[in-house]
Amino acid sequence: MTINASVSALAETACARRPDVLGVHSINEFVFSVPDLQLAQSFYGDFGLDVRREENYLALYSYGHPHRWARIFQGDEKRLLWISWGIYEDDQRAFVEQLGKKNIPIVENPPGAPAEGIWFQGPDGVAQQLMVSEKCTPDRKSPRVFAPEASDHGRAPRRSETRQVRPNRLSHILTFTADVDAAARFYIDVLGLRLSDRSGSIIAFMHGAHGSDHHLIALAGGGGPGLHHSSWDVTSFDDVGLGSQQMAVAGYERGWGLGRHVLGSNYFRYVRDPWGSYCEYSFDIDHIAADSDWPAGDYPAEDALYVWGEVPPDDFTKNYELKPV
C-alpha cells in the first residue's frame, strides 16, 4: 500500500464517536443580535459567507455546506443571545438526567428560538439548547493546500486568477465570561466537553469528546457574557492573506494578524466587525480525534495568544457587550 493510500484508509476509518461518553458533538448554531441587519449582511457577505434572509433574521452558511452555522437578529445592541449544541438522539434522556443532577435550571426558549430541544441556563445566564442534529464538527483534520514543491511557472498563485475567499465551515467561537474557571467546569461537567489547553484563569479552550478542532469553544475573562469572535476554517495560508486583503478592500481594515497561535497552532487573521467583535480566518488548526486523549496544558500568559505576529490591538480582549457601570 502506498503512503497516500494508507493515509486515505486511516481517514476513512477515523473514529466518529467516542464510545460510552456523554457529550455534545458540535456547535449546532450560535445566535446574536446587532442593531443593523443590512450592515451585518454586508460584513459577513464580504467575509465570504453565504448570508441568507430567513424569516426575520439573517442566516450564516458557508458555500457548499448545508449546515446553518449562525443566526443574526435585529436588536438594540450587539449581544450574544443563545448557543445551540448538537447531541446524538440516544443521549437525550441522559442529558435530561444530567441537568437534573447538576441542578441546572430548565428554561423556556428565548424569543425567536425554536421550542424543540432542551433549553437550560448556561454560564453567565446565557440561554443554551441541546438539539438532536447531525454532527457538523469534522471527524478528522480538514484538508490543507500548500504551495507545490516545484513548478515550471512559479509556485505562487496568479493574482489575476484569485477569487473571493469563502470559508469551508465554522471552526469555533470564543465567548466572554465573568469566571473562566466556573464556566470551564460547567462545560466539562454538564456538556461533556474536554479541556484542550488553558492559560491560568485568563483563557480556556474546550474540545468535543467525539472529535473536533482543538476547540469548539474558548472562554475568556470579560466581566460577563459576550461573543468575542467566530472562527472560520479556510484551506490554505494564502486564503488567510487573501481574506485579509478582501476585507480591507471592502473597508474593514481593522483587526489583528496575520499571525500564528500557540494554542491550537492555527494561522489567523481577525477582522473587526462594526460592533467591536471579530471574525477569524483560520488555517491549519489542530484536530483532536474522538479516540485521542489530548494532553491539556496550562501555559504562561505569553503563550496564550500567539507565536508570531503584530501586537494585538489594545482593546482586543475588551467585551463590548458589557454594560457600563
Beta strands, then each sheet from edge to edge (+ up, - down):
strand 1: 26-34
strand 2: 50-54
strand 3: 57-61
strand 4: 70-74
strand 5: 79-87
strand 6: 118-121
strand 7: 127-132
strand 8: 169-177
strand 9: 194-199
strand 10: 203-207
strand 11: 212-213
strand 12: 217-221
strand 13: 226-233
strand 14: 255-260
strand 15: 267-272
strand 16: 278-283
strand 17: 287-288
strand 18: 297-298
strand 19: 308-309
sheet 1: 2+ 3- 4+ 1+ 5- 7- 6+
sheet 2: 18+ 9+ 10- 12+ 8+ 13- 16- 15+ 14- 19+
sheet 3: 11+ 17-
end
